[in-house]
Amino acid sequence: MIAVVAADKQLSGWDGFGLAVQAYGKRARETIDWVAGLAAELDRRFMVRLVKGAYWDTEVKRAQERGLADYPVFTRKAMTDLSYMACAERLLALRPRIYPQFATHNALTVASVLERAGGTDGYEFQRLHGMGDPLYAALIEGHAGAAVRTYAPVGVHKDLLAYLVRRLLENGANSSFVSVAADAEVPVAALLKRPAAIVGGPARARNASLPLPSALFGAERRNSAGVEFGHAAALHALIDEMGVHEGVATAASVIDGESAKGQTRVAVSPVDGRRVVGHVIDATPEVADRAMAAAQAGFGAWSRMPADSRATALERAANSLEASRGRFLVLLADEGGKTLDDGVAEIREAVDFLRYYAAQARAGFGAGMVLPGPTGERNTLRHRGRGVFVCISPWNFPLAIFIGQVAAALAAGNAVVAKPAEQTPLVAAEAVRLLHAAGVPAAALQLVVGAGEIGALLVAHRAVAGVAFTGSTPVAWAINRALAAKDGPIVPLIAETGGINAMIVDATALPEQVVDDAVLSAFRSAGQRCSALRLLAVQQDVADRVFAMLAGAARELKLGDPRDPATHIGPVVDGQAQARLLAHISAMRQTATTHYAGVAPTEGFFVAPHIFEIARAGDLDAEVFGPVLHVVRYKANEIEDLLAAIEGTGYGLTLGIHTRIDAAAERIAARLATGNVYVNRNMIGAVVGVQPFGGSGLSGTGPKAGGPDYVRRFGLEQVVSVNTAAAGGNAALLAAEE
């Protein structure tokens, strides 16, 4: 983009074009060389402002969240200072084609630049208004020709507060020269110590206390690997991985490792509704019964396998899944309409489930927990598998939720009959192949492909020992009734259903952040996440501005082929989902105020983003599973009424809060029994083991997926009490010293 703008003929002959380079970035010097090459190509002079860098902690967090191979920034302050001087030398050498601008409040940096510049010509220093006054007064006194530019943010209080607070935090940090220089107890020699001397050598260039993103979770498990889409080489490599996996996939029920025969139907891409992406053989009732019998026969051997061995198989599957990323990205896009970033995120979540539940199996299903008790007796609490678990997964996360349910059940020692959604069996079939190849016995994991009627038969089967279900609340009710109607053992239902998820925004919130988080939460994945934002409640004082910004941001979203990296929103899953959403949109056009109505492609199952303002929060009484955001205004003195309306829906899955008042966020979170509460951030993309996911009320039974209690729910508890004194006495007690 910089190259395009700089090459515009309207700027020809203008030497005021410039940009900033952050020295904490590992590619800072390469960036300077690129700018110099562009300037030479255009026969122009560019201004380059060199800064140490802002938002270092954000860059670190971003790399950890995305599971990158390394950090794009230096992880020691001294390395950033060293990089700054290396960049300064490069800029000075590029004069006059490049006009360097050195932004710093560090006296050692100023002196070092002067030393290397050989004078004061052809560059300038920059400082923030109100900072570095004594330093630059001394500079000008000693070097009359030195150029110093003072810059200051301009704007109103509500726009600048966050910026000024950030600058204060950065300059007040222990590693900041400004902060240390103000401490009279710090000797001058310490202030003037060269960065190279502080680093000491290449072996100490990295911050030893900051683990790589892959090691974020320590010894328990490795973080899943992600992709930086802003890195061209990484993005191209990802697309190349997908290119070798083109073709039509197949899915059929798998019993004891053998594919079941039957009538074939075709699966078509939701992108155009026509292209055949797979062939599917749905199960018959007889196939479903055979799968349950096979799982029942395979339960004993799998449950007796040591927990460590079961965990190892799951970890092998995780590694294999990462290695097969291209294949699954193609299936997720072809069958589920997943965009590239959504596909990568889903694969990462599935990998995290496998590794996290493997760790939970080792911790909770191994030798057991020794409990306190009287002398001469040993009491041990153990966990073991229940039997045959039926796992019914949805189409909106056909890989992550499918893998998560199955992995948890297997980790606990159960045999599994997995029934994926009717719309997405191709992804599930490939996942089962991968699990079997990784060491999960064919007898321990059966796959049954079919519609809801087949799922009902599995739930009603006499051999079922538990059900894990993710989907709609009405289907969860039906499963619960079917289980309750059976004579025999009372089996658990682990259900995660939907929600009318709200985000509450007060007048103190930063509008730009609110809009970014609301658009992401409401429209990513075409709104087809159970955690997606459905109801945005904004305080009356700022509502008009926020709603206008929301519409503007939604207008920039691109709908189209999910394989295109430029696409933000892909299609919804099928024609039925599209029809339901379009009917709701048509009704809302008659009863609500339309703030934005997007335009969808004419082919395929696309639904464009829409934003409707409703009169009261209570007017939204059902989940709308797609890219439709409902907004409502509230007055500050009506907050309790708003919370009561949200509570009155009966759902409790996700809740967003945007406010700069900590007490307000705490009060709202305490008032509503919502499973996942997100403050001043988006409200989707819960990370396994970090933000365990699941709700209460009409939103599910718990325990939370990706949390420490989930795998335990798939198991039975057993206490073994041994009277060790029966052998003739308690030898340990008798031998103890007085």
Beta strands, then each sheet from edge to edge (+ up, - down):
strand 1: 18-22
strand 2: 46-51
strand 3: 98-103
strand 4: 124-128
strand 5: 148-151
strand 6: 249-252
strand 7: 254-255
strand 8: 258-259
strand 9: 264-268
strand 10: 276-281
strand 11: 369-371
strand 12: 378-385
strand 13: 388-392
strand 14: 415-419
strand 15: 445-447
strand 16: 464-470
strand 17: 493-496
strand 18: 502-505
strand 19: 535-539
strand 20: 593-597
strand 21: 610-613
strand 22: 628-634
strand 23: 651-652
strand 24: 654-658
strand 25: 676-679
strand 26: 696-697
strand 27: 715-722
sheet 1: 1+ 2+ 3+ 4+ 5+
sheet 2: 6+ 10+ 9-
sheet 3: 7+ 8-
sheet 4: 11+ 12- 27+
sheet 5: 15+ 14+ 13+ 16+ 17+
sheet 6: 20+ 21- 22- 19- 18- 24- 25-
sheet 7: 23+ 26-
end
